[in-house]
Amino acid sequence: MMPIGYYLFLSMALFLIGAIGVITRRNVIVVLMSIELILNAVNINLVAFSRMFGDVAGQVFALFIIADAAAEAAVGLGIIIAFFRNRETVMEDEMDLLKW
Amino acid sequence: MNPSGYFLEHLWLIPLFPLVTAALMLLIGRTLPRSAVSFFCVGSVFLSFVHAAGAVYQLMAASPENRVYQQILFEWITPGAMPGPGGLVNFVADWGYLLDPLSCVMVLVVTGVGFLIHVYSIGYMGHEGGYYRFFGYMNLFMFSMLTLVLANNLLLLFVGWEGVGLCSYLLIGFYFLKKSASDAGKKAFIVNRVGDTGFLLGIFLIATTFGTVRFTSQALSDPVAFPGILETLRTMVAQNPLLYGAPIFTGIALLLFVGATGKSAQLPLYVWLPDAMEGPTPVSALIHAATMVTAGVYMVARMSAIYQLAPFAMDVVAVVGATTAIFAASMAVVQNDIKKVLAYSTISQLGYMFLALGVGAFSAGIFHLMTHAFFKALLFLGAGSVIHALSGEQDIRKMGGLWNTIPATAVPFLIATLAIAGVPPLAGFFSKDEILGHAFNRHNGADRYLFLWTIGLITAGITAFYMFRLFFQTFRGRSRVATELEEHIHESPKSMTVPLAILAFLSICAGWFALPVLWGEENTFGTFLEPVLRRVQQETAAVELGHHTLFKEYLLMMASVGIAALGIWLAYRVYLQFPKLHSKIAEAWPRLHNVLLHKYYVDEIYDALFVNRVKDLSTALGVVDAKLIDGVGVDGAGWLARVASQISMWWDKWVIDGLVNVTGKITRGLSVPVRMFQTGVFSSYAMLILLGLAILLSYYGYHMHTIVRNLR
């Protein structure tokens, strides 16, 4: 059995790619994709620890998160389309309406 | 033996009948057909008349001393104790009715003549609009007048007094679309206010002097608990005989007389009566000739006990009466409106009545009141019939020659004219002769009273003259009627001519109560009234009514018949024999004619002295109102309020709002560093979250061994 460290490394790598994507990319769709990466990093963590502890609850959790991610992607894309119709842009630095 | 019986016990029904129908007419009369209006209104007056006649009949059954019936329906005004003679007295004004010989005469005249005039009105008002309104007001008038004459106290009499004044106002202004009619109504009402002020003050003075306003306590179950003026006065005079001529009695008598001059159109308050002819003719007959205007005479006669103790007030009454009589008669001579002539004649005849009262011949005054009610009502109704025949023409210069065309009007009119002129044996002769006889005897050695008789005699001559002028101009001579009217001349319907006939009969016979005078006995009418009009103190020489010899009586009668004949002859010469003569006379004395034609300019003088002065006062007060009240007061208050609000606004803007703004500015200033974080760009938020997460994680990583140890 592979040591847990590999899995955690992969998970960390995915999380960092995702986090950096969220911070740096201007296109909101790409930001949304990066968030999916972060969620997948979490899923890997859950499944890895589930295997390690022999407890299936973590994998069930991962399944829930996958479903949740799908729903979230649908809602997020919906919001983006609605926003695009109003402002004709999906660039996040141009959608700075939520400020004082 | 006290009088009793159904009609006496139901005395209260007499005024109630017309009140009920008046209420009916004024509430739902508009929806009723004319026949129903006539039926109810005339029927109610007829019922009143029947009850009045029945009550009088039952009262007559008693002996002369006991002919009093008094009925207290309820206590009306009970203010409690007030100062009266001999300490505090319990003052009560009740709603009660009194029937004694004096009110018998009045109630029969009012309901009898009233009923005839109501019947007449069915014909006269038949083509007029507001039929129900007319009869409603007329019935309201009947109620008020019956309350006036049946009241057992002065305050209730005053209610009737004001009620008839109101109805007079309403009926004078019956054609209210006509400005002159509504003006005349207002004039009558306002002039009467002047008199009523005096009357009301007189009532107050009576209430404080006698502690009661009830006329008499006779025929009441408990005379002590219900004191009357008459009994109190009797006690006062018995205790102190020197009260004769006391200033308090003179004051009361004069104040009451002020009220009488207003209501009965005497100098100086007579000016409203000629204008009152703007009302429909039956109104002039009923209110302004037969009943309401005699209320003053009735009231003075009712208060005769007080007047007899105030010789000065009596002289005032007599002089005012005599002056009014000749003054009004002289104005009647030149009037050309058929109703105006009769109006001045009414004033003049009322002057006669006051002359009678003033010389102490109260029963003669009431006697003339009654006969005058008959023949003057007849004259007015006749005049109304003439106006009806001529489709509204009232100018006697445009009449003439109607004798043959409308005989059923002309014959009663002639009878009434003869009666008022004082031709024996008609009613007016006896009553006028009685007044003149008493006036003549009043002087009784004191020649300064002889002029009263002289004035009365001259007035009798003028009366005969102007009445026959009216008669000749209207009914005899050449017709001067406009040709287009001439074809329409028609006799009035039966409902109008039958009352004329009945009144003509009364105008002939009503004076025959005085027939015994011819053989040296007392006037039965006077004997009938004597218990009411009796003095409370023995006669003194100064006011003694001399009992003249039969020879002197005949001489006086011949004098008055002679002067009446002279007046008639003059009228015949001037208006019938030489129709051009009167205009020549007018041209010969243009100034005199002008003064008479303009009624001595009294209206103009009153306008100049009072009306315009009041108007000036109103204008001045208006200026005060505009400049002082509005200018200084209201505008000043507005200016002050504006200045205050300016200050308040400044304070609000710079202090209150300033504080609020300062708070906002401080908050805003403090928020500057916080705002820098809120960029609205979510990647920067994500950055901050990550940063926080990193800090949190590094903290946990650093302290991991401690945490792990603690977990164990």
Interface residues (C-beta under 8 A of the other chain):
Chain A: A19 V22 I23 T24 R25 R26 V31 E92 D93 M95 D96 L97 L98 K99 W100
Chain B: S671 R675 Q678 T679 G680 V681 F682 S683 A686 M687 L690
